[in-house]
C-alpha cells in the first residue's frame, strides 16, 4: 500500500524497483569514478606521504557523498516525473 491509502499496481512497483536499482548502480559507479580520480594518483604513484594521505582521505570523503547525492537525485527526479506539472490540467495532446 502506498502513503495515500490506495494500492500500487504491479507496474508501478516494478518501475520503483528498477529506478532504485538504477540509482544504486549508477551511484556506485559515480562514487568509484570520483574515488579513482581523486585517490588514484596516491595509489599509483610514489607521492610524498602527506599528499598521499590527503588524497586518500579526500577520496574517501567525496565518494560516499557522491553516492548519496546521486541516489537522492535519481529518486527525487523519478518521483517528480510521476507528478503532473500542472495538477488538474490536461496537456494539449490529450
C-alpha positions, 0 to 999 in steps of 0.5 A, a space after each residue: 500500500 502506498 502513503 495515500 491509502 490506495 494500492 500500487 499496481 504491479 507496474 508501478 512497483 516494478 518501475 520503483 524497483 528498477 529506478 532504485 536499482 538504477 540509482 544504486 548502480 549508477 551511484 556506485 559507479 559515480 562514487 568509484 569514478 570520483 574515488 579513482 580520480 581523486 585517490 588514484 594518483 596516491 595509489 599509483 604513484 610514489 607521492 610524498 606521504 602527506 599528499 598521499 594521505 590527503 588524497 586518500 582521505 579526500 577520496 574517501 570523503 567525496 565518494 560516499 557523498 557522491 553516492 548519496 547525492 546521486 541516489 537522492 537525485 535519481 529518486 527525487 527526479 523519478 518521483 517528480 516525473 510521476 507528478 503532473 506539472 500542472 495538477 488538474 490540467 490536461 496537456 494539449 495532446 490529450 
